[in-house]
């Protein structure tokens, strides 16, 4: 499962570790789902009211 013995006939008993990636894939999928649910709410932004300039009605003559 997580550890395999070397296939050299049992003379040299070195342990070869196997990384179990199933929990990593589970965490990545959960994070993906969370971001998919949160990002549309973040794009709405915050409503702010900007100040108008005193000469906003005048045309500039540049």
Protein Blocks (a to p, Z undefined) as FASTA:
>chain_A
ZZccdfehomaccddddddfklmmmmmmmmmmmmmmmmmmmmnopaddddddfklmpccf
ZZ
